[in-house]
């Protein structure tokens, strides 16, 4: 089972290829634009647009007169897709942070080995 069921349902099989995404509203439609990080020469699209109709809801404004007002809100599918995109983005950032920490540890280890090698060479020179 996928970690991102809504994205999989939308046809996004590799969320790790997503570079960024944008959200905007036109009329009563929420639009999600996903921009991919594609290699040069790739025949796959660089971006995709997904449209989600906003849900219409009647809200009671005045209980005395029973007056209602129509309110439009984002659909559940749209909110789920955004949540999964944010989750994917956070996991990629954590992986980058972990990789940076490992690279820093390797750099420190290499410096330590160089210093110890230099020290051992000075001891050999004294013999």
N, CA, C and O atoms as a Tinker XYZ file with bonds, in Angstrom:
   508  protein
     1  N      0.838000   -1.189000    0.000000    73     2
     2  CA     0.000000    0.000000    0.000000    64     1     3
     3  C      0.880000    1.248000    0.000000    63     2     4     5
     4  O      1.923000    1.274000    0.654000    81     3
     5  N      0.478000    2.243000   -0.705000    73     3     6
     6  CA     1.246000    3.480000   -0.862000    64     5     7
     7  C      1.165000    4.347000    0.396000    63     6     8     9
     8  O      0.169000    4.334000    1.119000    81     7
     9  N      2.237000    5.097000    0.633000    73     7    10
    10  CA     2.234000    6.063000    1.735000    64     9    11
    11  C      1.399000    7.283000    1.386000    63    10    12    13
    12  O      1.027000    8.061000    2.264000    81    11
    13  N      1.107000    7.449000    0.105000    73    11    14
    14  CA     0.380000    8.613000   -0.379000    64    13    15
    15  C     -0.803000    8.156000   -1.239000    63    14    16    17
    16  O     -0.751000    8.281000   -2.463000    81    15
    17  N     -1.869000    7.629000   -0.621000    73    15    18
    18  CA    -2.974000    7.070000   -1.412000    64    17    19
    19  C     -3.689000    8.099000   -2.278000    63    18    20    21
    20  O     -4.086000    7.774000   -3.397000    81    19
    21  N     -3.865000    9.314000   -1.808000    73    19    22
    22  CA    -4.564000   10.330000   -2.605000    64    21    23
    23  C     -3.725000   10.705000   -3.826000    63    22    24    25
    24  O     -4.255000   10.840000   -4.929000    81    23
    25  N     -2.413000   10.872000   -3.627000    73    23    26
    26  CA    -1.543000   11.210000   -4.755000    64    25    27
    27  C     -1.501000   10.068000   -5.764000    63    26    28    29
    28  O     -1.494000   10.306000   -6.971000    81    27
    29  N     -1.473000    8.837000   -5.279000    73    27    30
    30  CA    -1.487000    7.677000   -6.164000    64    29    31
    31  C     -2.780000    7.653000   -6.973000    63    30    32    33
    32  O     -2.770000    7.358000   -8.168000    81    31
    33  N     -3.894000    7.967000   -6.310000    73    31    34
    34  CA    -5.188000    8.017000   -6.993000    64    33    35
    35  C     -5.204000    9.094000   -8.077000    63    34    36    37
    36  O     -5.894000    8.960000   -9.088000    81    35
    37  N     -4.436000   10.164000   -7.855000    73    35    38
    38  CA    -4.356000   11.257000   -8.828000    64    37    39
    39  C     -3.386000   10.936000   -9.966000    63    38    40    41
    40  O     -3.289000   11.698000  -10.928000    81    39
    41  N     -2.667000    9.811000   -9.865000    73    39    42
    42  CA    -1.738000    9.410000  -10.918000    64    41    43
    43  C     -0.298000    9.792000  -10.635000    63    42    44    45
    44  O      0.558000    9.678000  -11.513000    81    43
    45  N     -0.017000   10.246000   -9.412000    73    43    46
    46  CA     1.352000   10.611000   -9.028000    64    45    47
    47  C      1.969000    9.402000   -8.345000    63    46    48    49
    48  O      1.681000    9.121000   -7.181000    81    47
    49  N      2.814000    8.691000   -9.071000    73    47    50
    50  CA     3.382000    7.454000   -8.553000    64    49    51
    51  C      4.726000    7.668000   -7.861000    63    50    52    53
    52  O      5.141000    6.838000   -7.051000    81    51
    53  N      5.412000    8.770000   -8.169000    73    51    54
    54  CA     6.725000    9.050000   -7.577000    64    53    55
    55  C      6.735000   10.447000   -6.948000    63    54    56    57
    56  O      7.240000   11.388000   -7.560000    81    55
    57  N      6.186000   10.597000   -5.733000    73    55    58
    58  CA     6.143000   11.920000   -5.109000    64    57    59
    59  C      7.529000   12.504000   -4.828000    63    58    60    61
    60  O      7.662000   13.715000   -4.654000    81    59
    61  N      8.557000   11.659000   -4.783000    73    59    62
    62  CA     9.905000   12.161000   -4.528000    64    61    63
    63  C     10.434000   12.984000   -5.694000    63    62    64    65
    64  O     11.422000   13.701000   -5.538000    81    63
    65  N      9.799000   12.897000   -6.856000    73    63    66
    66  CA    10.208000   13.681000   -8.022000    64    65    67
    67  C      9.599000   15.081000   -8.035000    63    66    68    69
    68  O      9.916000   15.887000   -8.910000    81    67
    69  N      8.723000   15.375000   -7.067000    73    67    70
    70  CA     8.062000   16.684000   -7.026000    64    69    71
    71  C      9.025000   17.718000   -6.465000    63    70    72    73
    72  O      9.547000   17.561000   -5.362000    81    71
    73  N      9.253000   18.768000   -7.229000    73    71    74
    74  CA    10.140000   19.841000   -6.786000    64    73    75
    75  C      9.391000   20.829000   -5.907000    63    74    76    77
    76  O      9.876000   21.219000   -4.845000    81    75
    77  N      8.188000   21.238000   -6.360000    73    75    78
    78  CA     7.375000   22.173000   -5.583000    64    77    79
    79  C      5.945000   22.101000   -6.085000    63    78    80    81
    80  O      5.657000   21.464000   -7.099000    81    79
    81  N      5.059000   22.761000   -5.362000    73    79    82
    82  CA     3.666000   22.807000   -5.777000    64    81    83
    83  C      3.079000   24.161000   -5.414000    63    82    84    85
    84  O      3.560000   24.847000   -4.513000    81    83
    85  N      2.026000   24.530000   -6.138000    73    83    86
    86  CA     1.355000   25.808000   -5.909000    64    85    87
    87  C     -0.146000   25.562000   -5.858000    63    86    88    89
    88  O     -0.668000   24.655000   -6.506000    81    87
    89  N     -0.823000   26.387000   -5.075000    73    87    90
    90  CA    -2.264000   26.279000   -4.912000    64    89    91
    91  C     -2.886000   27.637000   -5.202000    63    90    92    93
    92  O     -2.412000   28.663000   -4.714000    81    91
    93  N     -3.947000   27.637000   -5.995000    73    91    94
    94  CA    -4.695000   28.868000   -6.207000    64    93    95
    95  C     -6.139000   28.523000   -6.505000    63    94    96    97
    96  O     -6.474000   27.376000   -6.800000    81    95
    97  N     -6.988000   29.538000   -6.424000    73    95    98
    98  CA    -8.424000   29.350000   -6.617000    64    97    99
    99  C     -8.903000   30.222000   -7.762000    63    98   100   101
   100  O     -8.563000   31.401000   -7.850000    81    99
   101  N     -9.696000   29.625000   -8.634000    73    99   102
   102  CA   -10.319000   30.351000   -9.737000    64   101   103
   103  C    -11.813000   30.047000   -9.648000    63   102   104   105
   104  O    -12.229000   28.898000   -9.796000    81   103
   105  N    -12.603000   31.069000   -9.407000    73   103   106
   106  CA   -14.040000   30.865000   -9.257000    64   105   107
   107  C    -14.323000   29.978000   -8.066000    63   106   108   109
   108  O    -13.939000   30.297000   -6.941000    81   107
   109  N    -14.981000   28.882000   -8.305000    73   107   110
   110  CA   -15.317000   27.918000   -7.242000    64   109   111
   111  C    -14.496000   26.640000   -7.384000    63   110   112   113
   112  O    -14.946000   25.555000   -7.016000    81   111
   113  N    -13.288000   26.784000   -7.922000    73   111   114
   114  CA   -12.417000   25.631000   -8.156000    64   113   115
   115  C    -11.040000   25.883000   -7.546000    63   114   116   117
   116  O    -10.420000   26.918000   -7.790000    81   115
   117  N    -10.575000   24.926000   -6.754000    73   115   118
   118  CA    -9.205000   24.963000   -6.230000    64   117   119
   119  C     -8.319000   24.260000   -7.248000    63   118   120   121
   120  O     -8.653000   23.180000   -7.734000    81   119
   121  N     -7.191000   24.881000   -7.564000    73   119   122
   122  CA    -6.275000   24.307000   -8.549000    64   121   123
   123  C     -4.939000   24.024000   -7.870000    63   122   124   125
   124  O     -4.365000   24.885000   -7.203000    81   123
   125  N     -4.469000   22.816000   -8.055000    73   123   126
   126  CA    -3.194000   22.379000   -7.511000    64   125   127
   127  C     -2.251000   22.178000   -8.685000    63   126   128   129
   128  O     -2.515000   21.363000   -9.569000    81   127
   129  N     -1.157000   22.919000   -8.692000    73   127   130
   130  CA    -0.149000   22.787000   -9.753000    64   129   131
   131  C      1.081000   22.137000   -9.140000    63   130   132   133
   132  O      1.636000   22.633000   -8.160000    81   131
   133  N      1.493000   21.039000   -9.720000    73   131   134
   134  CA     2.661000   20.302000   -9.238000    64   133   135
   135  C      3.768000   20.434000  -10.267000    63   134   136   137
   136  O      3.567000   20.151000  -11.448000    81   135
   137  N      4.946000   20.868000   -9.809000    73   135   138
   138  CA     6.111000   21.034000  -10.680000    64   137   139
   139  C      7.115000   19.937000  -10.325000    63   138   140   141
   140  O      7.499000   19.775000   -9.167000    81   139
   141  N      7.525000   19.200000  -11.337000    73   139   142
   142  CA     8.445000   18.080000  -11.142000    64   141   143
   143  C      9.883000   18.486000  -11.430000    63   142   144   145
   144  O     10.139000   19.430000  -12.176000    81   143
   145  N     10.807000   17.765000  -10.831000    73   143   146
   146  CA    12.230000   17.926000  -11.105000    64   145   147
   147  C     12.591000   16.874000  -12.142000    63   146   148   149
   148  O     12.886000   15.731000  -11.795000    81   147
   149  N     12.569000   17.255000  -13.408000    73   147   150
   150  CA    12.832000   16.318000  -14.500000    64   149   151
   151  C     14.259000   16.485000  -15.013000    63   150   152   153
   152  O     14.812000   17.585000  -15.019000    81   151
   153  N     14.832000   15.381000  -15.435000    73   151   154
   154  CA    16.170000   15.404000  -16.026000    64   153   155
   155  C     16.077000   15.981000  -17.438000    63   154   156   157
   156  O     15.040000   15.885000  -18.094000    81   155
   157  N     17.163000   16.573000  -17.885000    73   155   158
   158  CA    17.192000   17.154000  -19.228000    64   157   159
   159  C     16.950000   16.050000  -20.261000    63   158   160   161
   160  O     17.540000   14.972000  -20.190000    81   159
   161  N     16.076000   16.342000  -21.212000    73   159   162
   162  CA    15.755000   15.385000  -22.249000    64   161   163
   163  C     14.591000   14.469000  -21.907000    63   162   164   165
   164  O     14.194000   13.646000  -22.731000    81   163
   165  N     14.036000   14.596000  -20.704000    73   163   166
   166  CA    12.907000   13.765000  -20.307000    64   165   167
   167  C     11.679000   14.132000  -21.129000    63   166   168   169
   168  O     11.436000   15.307000  -21.403000    81   167
   169  N     10.912000   13.130000  -21.519000    73   167   170
   170  CA     9.692000   13.366000  -22.284000    64   169   171
   171  C      8.475000   13.538000  -21.377000    63   170   172   173
   172  O      7.381000   13.839000  -21.855000    81   171
   173  N      8.662000   13.350000  -20.078000    73   171   174
   174  CA     7.560000   13.507000  -19.132000    64   173   175
   175  C      7.273000   14.987000  -18.896000    63   174   176   177
   176  O      8.175000   15.815000  -19.027000    81   175
   177  N      6.037000   15.334000  -18.551000    73   175   178
   178  CA     5.698000   16.750000  -18.343000    64   177   179
   179  C      6.415000   17.339000  -17.135000    63   178   180   181
   180  O      6.678000   16.651000  -16.148000    81   179
   181  N      6.722000   18.621000  -17.237000    73   179   182
   182  CA     7.400000   19.324000  -16.145000    64   181   183
   183  C      6.399000   19.691000  -15.046000    63   182   184   185
   184  O      6.763000   19.753000  -13.872000    81   183
   185  N      5.146000   19.933000  -15.424000    73   183   186
   186  CA     4.135000   20.265000  -14.425000    64   185   187
   187  C      2.790000   19.653000  -14.801000    63   186   188   189
   188  O      2.530000   19.316000  -15.956000    81   187
   189  N      1.951000   19.524000  -13.782000    73   187   190
   190  CA     0.594000   19.020000  -13.973000    64   189   191
   191  C     -0.349000   19.882000  -13.150000    63   190   192   193
   192  O      0.014000   20.383000  -12.086000    81   191
   193  N     -1.573000   20.048000  -13.661000    73   191   194
   194  CA    -2.611000   20.789000  -12.951000    64   193   195
   195  C     -3.724000   19.818000  -12.562000    63   194   196   197
   196  O     -4.115000   18.953000  -13.345000    81   195
   197  N     -4.220000   19.978000  -11.354000    73   195   198
   198  CA    -5.351000   19.198000  -10.888000    64   197   199
   199  C     -6.401000   20.169000  -10.389000    63   198   200   201
   200  O     -6.090000   21.104000   -9.652000    81   199
   201  N     -7.656000   19.946000  -10.794000    73   199   202
   202  CA    -8.743000   20.835000  -10.398000    64   201   203
   203  C     -9.673000   20.110000   -9.437000    63   202   204   205
   204  O    -10.025000   18.948000   -9.643000    81   203
   205  N    -10.063000   20.820000   -8.380000    73   203   206
   206  CA   -10.964000   20.292000   -7.366000    64   205   207
   207  C    -12.107000   21.290000   -7.178000    63   206   208   209
   208  O    -11.873000   22.445000   -6.823000    81   207
   209  N    -13.329000   20.848000   -7.413000    73   207   210
   210  CA   -14.484000   21.724000   -7.203000    64   209   211
   211  C    -14.680000   21.943000   -5.709000    63   210   212   213
   212  O    -14.547000   21.014000   -4.912000    81   211
   213  N    -14.996000   23.177000   -5.337000    73   211   214
   214  CA   -15.250000   23.470000   -3.937000    64   213   215
   215  C    -16.627000   22.946000   -3.550000    63   214   216   217
   216  O    -17.554000   22.939000   -4.360000    81   215
   217  N    -16.746000   22.511000   -2.307000    73   215   218
   218  CA   -18.012000   21.978000   -1.813000    64   217   219
   219  C    -18.916000   23.114000   -1.358000    63   218   220   221
   220  O    -18.484000   24.030000   -0.657000    81   219
   221  N    -20.166000   23.040000   -1.763000    73   219   222
   222  CA   -21.160000   24.046000   -1.393000    64   221   223
   223  C    -21.807000   23.609000   -0.086000    63   222   224   225
   224  O    -22.181000   22.449000    0.081000    81   223
   225  N    -21.933000   24.554000    0.833000    73   223   226
   226  CA   -22.491000   24.232000    2.139000    64   225   227
   227  C    -23.363000   25.387000    2.609000    63   226   228   229
   228  O    -22.977000   26.549000    2.484000    81   227
   229  N    -24.531000   25.076000    3.146000    73   227   230
   230  CA   -25.412000   26.100000    3.708000    64   229   231
   231  C    -25.148000   26.206000    5.202000    63   230   232   233
   232  O    -25.139000   25.202000    5.915000    81   231
   233  N    -24.933000   27.431000    5.667000    73   231   234
   234  CA   -24.619000   27.671000    7.071000    64   233   235
   235  C    -25.714000   28.552000    7.659000    63   234   236   237
   236  O    -26.113000   29.545000    7.049000    81   235
   237  N    -26.193000   28.192000    8.833000    73   235   238
   238  CA   -27.208000   28.969000    9.524000    64   237   239
   239  C    -26.564000   30.249000   10.051000    63   238   240   241
   240  O    -25.627000   30.191000   10.846000    81   239
   241  N    -27.067000   31.412000    9.607000    73   239   242
   242  CA   -26.509000   32.696000   10.001000    64   241   243
   243  C    -27.252000   33.247000   11.222000    63   242   244   245
   244  O    -26.630000   33.719000   12.173000    81   243
   245  N    -28.579000   33.183000   11.187000    73   243   246
   246  CA   -29.397000   33.724000   12.271000    64   245   247
   247  C    -30.417000   32.665000   12.661000    63   246   248   249
   248  O    -31.304000   32.328000   11.876000    81   247
   249  N    -30.289000   32.145000   13.865000    73   247   250
   250  CA   -31.197000   31.073000   14.287000    64   249   251
   251  C    -32.614000   31.586000   14.524000    63   250   252   253
   252  O    -33.565000   30.813000   14.414000    81   251
   253  N    -32.780000   32.860000   14.844000    73   251   254
   254  CA   -34.115000   33.420000   15.079000    64   253   255
   255  C    -34.930000   33.486000   13.802000    63   254   256   257
   256  O    -36.109000   33.134000   13.801000    81   255
   257  N    -34.329000   33.924000   12.739000    73   255   258
   258  CA   -35.046000   34.046000   11.458000    64   257   259
   259  C    -34.780000   32.845000   10.546000    63   258   260   261
   260  O    -35.323000   32.769000    9.444000    81   259
   261  N    -33.940000   31.905000   11.007000    73   259   262
   262  CA   -33.568000   30.722000   10.232000    64   261   263
   263  C    -32.934000   31.100000    8.896000    63   262   264   265
   264  O    -33.101000   30.408000    7.891000    81   263
   265  N    -32.202000   32.215000    8.910000    73   263   266
   266  CA   -31.542000   32.691000    7.698000    64   265   267
   267  C    -30.254000   31.894000    7.475000    63   266   268   269
   268  O    -29.467000   31.695000    8.400000    81   267
   269  N    -30.054000   31.446000    6.249000    73   267   270
   270  CA   -28.850000   30.681000    5.918000    64   269   271
   271  C    -28.040000   31.417000    4.860000    63   270   272   273
   272  O    -28.534000   32.293000    4.150000    81   271
   273  N    -26.795000   31.025000    4.790000    73   271   274
   274  CA   -25.892000   31.609000    3.801000    64   273   275
   275  C    -25.109000   30.481000    3.151000    63   274   276   277
   276  O    -24.726000   29.520000    3.819000    81   275
   277  N    -24.874000   30.594000    1.872000    73   275   278
   278  CA   -24.117000   29.578000    1.146000    64   277   279
   279  C    -22.625000   29.889000    1.283000    63   278   280   281
   280  O    -22.177000   31.007000    1.026000    81   279
   281  N    -21.872000   28.866000    1.694000    73   279   282
   282  CA   -20.432000   28.993000    1.873000    64   281   283
   283  C    -19.764000   27.897000    1.051000    63   282   284   285
   284  O    -20.246000   26.765000    1.011000    81   283
   285  N    -18.670000   28.228000    0.405000    73   283   286
   286  CA   -17.913000   27.246000   -0.366000    64   285   287
   287  C    -16.617000   26.951000    0.376000    63   286   288   289
   288  O    -15.934000   27.858000    0.853000    81   287
   289  N    -16.292000   25.667000    0.462000    73   287   290
   290  CA   -15.037000   25.279000    1.119000    64   289   291
   291  C    -14.314000   24.240000    0.273000    63   290   292   293
   292  O    -14.914000   23.577000   -0.573000    81   291
   293  N    -13.024000   24.114000    0.516000    73   291   294
   294  CA   -12.203000   23.163000   -0.243000    64   293   295
   295  C    -12.689000   21.743000    0.001000    63   294   296   297
   296  O    -13.140000   21.404000    1.095000    81   295
   297  N    -12.591000   20.930000   -1.024000    73   295   298
   298  CA   -13.046000   19.541000   -0.907000    64   297   299
   299  C    -12.075000   18.733000   -0.049000    63   298   300   301
   300  O    -10.917000   19.110000    0.130000    81   299
   301  N    -12.564000   17.638000    0.464000    73   299   302
   302  CA   -11.735000   16.757000    1.287000    64   301   303
   303  C    -10.572000   16.172000    0.491000    63   302   304   305
   304  O     -9.468000   16.025000    1.016000    81   303
   305  N    -10.817000   15.841000   -0.765000    73   303   306
   306  CA    -9.760000   15.275000   -1.608000    64   305   307
   307  C     -8.626000   16.279000   -1.799000    63   306   308   309
   308  O     -7.453000   15.907000   -1.791000    81   307
   309  N     -8.979000   17.542000   -1.968000    73   307   310
   310  CA    -7.977000   18.601000   -2.129000    64   309   311
   311  C     -7.140000   18.736000   -0.861000    63   310   312   313
   312  O     -5.914000   18.832000   -0.926000    81   311
   313  N     -7.805000   18.742000    0.286000    73   311   314
   314  CA    -7.080000   18.862000    1.564000    64   313   315
   315  C     -6.185000   17.656000    1.809000    63   314   316   317
   316  O     -5.068000   17.803000    2.307000    81   315
   317  N     -6.670000   16.456000    1.461000    73   315   318
   318  CA    -5.853000   15.246000    1.620000    64   317   319
   319  C     -4.610000   15.307000    0.729000    63   318   320   321
   320  O     -3.511000   14.958000    1.161000    81   319
   321  N     -4.793000   15.751000   -0.509000    73   319   322
   322  CA    -3.660000   15.857000   -1.439000    64   321   323
   323  C     -2.617000   16.835000   -0.900000    63   322   324   325
   324  O     -1.419000   16.556000   -0.954000    81   323
   325  N     -3.065000   17.979000   -0.381000    73   323   326
   326  CA    -2.129000   18.955000    0.194000    64   325   327
   327  C     -1.393000   18.366000    1.391000    63   326   328   329
   328  O     -0.186000   18.554000    1.542000    81   327
   329  N     -2.130000   17.654000    2.241000    73   327   330
   330  CA    -1.511000   17.041000    3.422000    64   329   331
   331  C     -0.430000   16.041000    2.997000    63   330   332   333
   332  O      0.660000   16.026000    3.570000    81   331
   333  N     -0.726000   15.213000    2.001000    73   331   334
   334  CA     0.257000   14.233000    1.534000    64   333   335
   335  C      1.458000   14.903000    0.882000    63   334   336   337
   336  O      2.584000   14.432000    1.037000    81   335
   337  N      1.237000   15.991000    0.157000    73   335   338
   338  CA     2.351000   16.731000   -0.445000    64   337   339
   339  C      3.246000   17.337000    0.634000    63   338   340   341
   340  O      4.471000   17.297000    0.520000    81   339
   341  N      2.642000   17.894000    1.671000    73   339   342
   342  CA     3.422000   18.456000    2.782000    64   341   343
   343  C      4.209000   17.361000    3.498000    63   342   344   345
   344  O      5.362000   17.561000    3.878000    81   343
   345  N      3.575000   16.203000    3.677000    73   343   346
   346  CA     4.250000   15.076000    4.329000    64   345   347
   347  C      5.444000   14.615000    3.489000    63   346   348   349
   348  O      6.515000   14.335000    4.027000    81   347
   349  N      5.255000   14.537000    2.176000    73   347   350
   350  CA     6.333000   14.138000    1.269000    64   349   351
   351  C      7.477000   15.149000    1.311000    63   350   352   353
   352  O      8.651000   14.779000    1.340000    81   351
   353  N      7.115000   16.421000    1.315000    73   351   354
   354  CA     8.119000   17.493000    1.367000    64   353   355
   355  C      8.926000   17.421000    2.664000    63   354   356   357
   356  O     10.145000   17.591000    2.649000    81   355
   357  N      8.245000   17.169000    3.783000    73   355   358
   358  CA     8.924000   17.076000    5.075000    64   357   359
   359  C      9.870000   15.876000    5.122000    63   358   360   361
   360  O     10.971000   15.979000    5.662000    81   359
   361  N      9.450000   14.746000    4.564000    73   359   362
   362  CA    10.314000   13.562000    4.589000    64   361   363
   363  C     11.549000   13.769000    3.711000    63   362   364   365
   364  O     12.637000   13.306000    4.053000    81   363
   365  N     11.384000   14.472000    2.564000    73   363   366
   366  CA    12.551000   14.768000    1.712000    64   365   367
   367  C     13.512000   15.702000    2.432000    63   366   368   369
   368  O     14.728000   15.525000    2.354000    81   367
   369  N     12.972000   16.700000    3.137000    73   367   370
   370  CA    13.821000   17.644000    3.861000    64   369   371
   371  C     14.594000   16.918000    4.958000    63   370   372   373
   372  O     15.773000   17.196000    5.173000    81   371
   373  N     13.932000   15.983000    5.658000    73   371   374
   374  CA    14.599000   15.225000    6.705000    64   373   375
   375  C     15.716000   14.383000    6.112000    63   374   376   377
   376  O     16.796000   14.286000    6.696000    81   375
   377  N     15.472000   13.774000    4.959000    73   375   378
   378  CA    16.503000   12.955000    4.309000    64   377   379
   379  C     17.697000   13.819000    3.919000    63   378   380   381
   380  O     18.840000   13.389000    4.069000    81   379
   381  N     17.452000   15.026000    3.424000    73   379   382
   382  CA    18.539000   15.947000    3.058000    64   381   383
   383  C     19.306000   16.363000    4.302000    63   382   384   385
   384  O     20.536000   16.417000    4.284000    81   383
   385  N     18.586000   16.660000    5.393000    73   383   386
   386  CA    19.245000   17.043000    6.638000    64   385   387
   387  C     20.094000   15.902000    7.179000    63   386   388   389
   388  O     21.207000   16.129000    7.653000    81   387
   389  N     19.576000   14.670000    7.113000    73   387   390
   390  CA    20.336000   13.511000    7.567000    64   389   391
   391  C     21.587000   13.326000    6.715000    63   390   392   393
   392  O     22.660000   13.038000    7.245000    81   391
   393  N     21.458000   13.487000    5.404000    73   391   394
   394  CA    22.604000   13.339000    4.510000    64   393   395
   395  C     23.656000   14.406000    4.807000    63   394   396   397
   396  O     24.851000   14.114000    4.795000    81   395
   397  N     23.224000   15.637000    5.071000    73   395   398
   398  CA    24.166000   16.700000    5.407000    64   397   399
   399  C     24.900000   16.396000    6.712000    63   398   400   401
   400  O     26.099000   16.650000    6.824000    81   399
   401  N     24.185000   15.853000    7.695000    73   399   402
   402  CA    24.810000   15.501000    8.969000    64   401   403
   403  C     25.852000   14.399000    8.775000    63   402   404   405
   404  O     26.926000   14.446000    9.375000    81   403
   405  N     25.541000   13.417000    7.944000    73   403   406
   406  CA    26.488000   12.325000    7.677000    64   405   407
   407  C     27.717000   12.856000    6.945000    63   406   408   409
   408  O     28.840000   12.461000    7.260000    81   407
   409  N     27.521000   13.743000    5.973000    73   407   410
   410  CA    28.649000   14.333000    5.253000    64   409   411
   411  C     29.554000   15.112000    6.206000    63   410   412   413
   412  O     30.778000   15.061000    6.085000    81   411
   413  N     28.956000   15.826000    7.143000    73   411   414
   414  CA    29.742000   16.586000    8.130000    64   413   415
   415  C     30.548000   15.641000    9.017000    63   414   416   417
   416  O     31.708000   15.916000    9.322000    81   415
   417  N     29.942000   14.535000    9.431000    73   415   418
   418  CA    30.660000   13.545000   10.252000    64   417   419
   419  C     31.821000   12.936000    9.481000    63   418   420   421
   420  O     32.893000   12.729000   10.050000    81   419
   421  N     31.632000   12.642000    8.195000    73   419   422
   422  CA    32.716000   12.090000    7.365000    64   421   423
   423  C     33.852000   13.097000    7.245000    63   422   424   425
   424  O     35.024000   12.728000    7.321000    81   423
   425  N     33.507000   14.368000    7.058000    73   423   426
   426  CA    34.518000   15.417000    6.941000    64   425   427
   427  C     35.339000   15.503000    8.231000    63   426   428   429
   428  O     36.566000   15.588000    8.181000    81   427
   429  N     34.669000   15.480000    9.376000    73   427   430
   430  CA    35.378000   15.541000   10.659000    64   429   431
   431  C     36.265000   14.309000   10.858000    63   430   432   433
   432  O     37.379000   14.422000   11.370000    81   431
   433  N     35.778000   13.146000   10.460000    73   431   434
   434  CA    36.555000   11.922000   10.581000    64   433   435
   435  C     37.805000   11.980000    9.698000    63   434   436   437
   436  O     38.889000   11.577000   10.118000    81   435
   437  N     37.640000   12.487000    8.469000    73   435   438
   438  CA    38.788000   12.612000    7.570000    64   437   439
   439  C     39.825000   13.580000    8.135000    63   438   440   441
   440  O     41.024000   13.324000    8.024000    81   439
   441  N     39.395000   14.674000    8.733000    73   439   442
   442  CA    40.328000   15.625000    9.346000    64   441   443
   443  C     41.063000   14.973000   10.508000    63   442   444   445
   444  O     42.272000   15.148000   10.662000    81   443
   445  N     40.325000   14.215000   11.331000    73   443   446
   446  CA    40.934000   13.543000   12.475000    64   445   447
   447  C     41.975000   12.523000   12.019000    63   446   448   449
   448  O     43.052000   12.431000   12.607000    81   447
   449  N     41.663000   11.767000   10.986000    73   447   450
   450  CA    42.612000   10.779000   10.456000    64   449   451
   451  C     43.852000   11.483000    9.904000    63   450   452   453
   452  O     44.970000   11.008000   10.104000    81   451
   453  N     43.666000   12.604000    9.217000    73   451   454
   454  CA    44.806000   13.345000    8.669000    64   453   455
   455  C     45.711000   13.845000    9.800000    63   454   456   457
   456  O     46.934000   13.756000    9.690000    81   455
   457  N     45.132000   14.365000   10.877000    73   455   458
   458  CA    45.941000   14.850000   12.002000    64   457   459
   459  C     46.705000   13.702000   12.670000    63   458   460   461
   460  O     47.884000   13.827000   12.999000    81   459
   461  N     46.000000   12.579000   12.859000    73   459   462
   462  CA    46.666000   11.445000   13.520000    64   461   463
   463  C     47.768000   10.873000   12.622000    63   462   464   465
   464  O     48.812000   10.458000   13.125000    81   463
   465  N     47.556000   10.843000   11.315000    73   463   466
   466  CA    48.578000   10.357000   10.387000    64   465   467
   467  C     49.792000   11.272000   10.435000    63   466   468   469
   468  O     50.928000   10.798000   10.447000    81   467
   469  N     49.561000   12.568000   10.462000    73   467   470
   470  CA    50.654000   13.533000   10.550000    64   469   471
   471  C     51.433000   13.352000   11.856000    63   470   472   473
   472  O     52.663000   13.407000   11.860000    81   471
   473  N     50.721000   13.137000   12.951000    73   471   474
   474  CA    51.368000   12.924000   14.250000    64   473   475
   475  C     52.227000   11.655000   14.227000    63   474   476   477
   476  O     53.353000   11.658000   14.724000    81   475
   477  N     51.692000   10.569000   13.648000    73   475   478
   478  CA    52.453000    9.318000   13.580000    64   477   479
   479  C     53.684000    9.485000   12.699000    63   478   480   481
   480  O     54.742000    8.936000   13.007000    81   479
   481  N     53.560000   10.236000   11.610000    73   479   482
   482  CA    54.719000   10.497000   10.755000    64   481   483
   483  C     55.782000   11.286000   11.497000    63   482   484   485
   484  O     56.969000   11.013000   11.316000    81   483
   485  N     55.407000   12.254000   12.325000    73   483   486
   486  CA    56.399000   13.002000   13.113000    64   485   487
   487  C     57.083000   12.082000   14.110000    63   486   488   489
   488  O     58.276000   12.245000   14.363000    81   487
   489  N     56.372000   11.123000   14.686000    73   487   490
   490  CA    56.979000   10.150000   15.600000    64   489   491
   491  C     57.990000    9.272000   14.862000    63   490   492   493
   492  O     59.051000    8.956000   15.400000    81   491
   493  N     57.660000    8.882000   13.637000    73   491   494
   494  CA    58.581000    8.065000   12.842000    64   493   495
   495  C     59.835000    8.849000   12.483000    63   494   496   497
   496  O     60.941000    8.309000   12.480000    81   495
   497  N     59.646000   10.142000   12.178000    73   495   498
   498  CA    60.794000   10.986000   11.829000    64   497   499
   499  C     61.760000   11.110000   13.017000    63   498   500   501
   500  O     62.966000   11.254000   12.818000    81   499
   501  N     61.246000   11.057000   14.230000    73   499   502
   502  CA    62.084000   11.184000   15.428000    64   501   503
   503  C     62.914000    9.919000   15.656000    63   502   504   505
   504  O     63.953000    9.976000   16.315000    81   503
   505  N     62.477000    8.802000   15.130000    73   503   506
   506  CA    63.229000    7.537000   15.306000    64   505   507
   507  C     64.413000    7.481000   14.448000    63   506   508
   508  O     65.148000    6.494000   14.474000    81   507
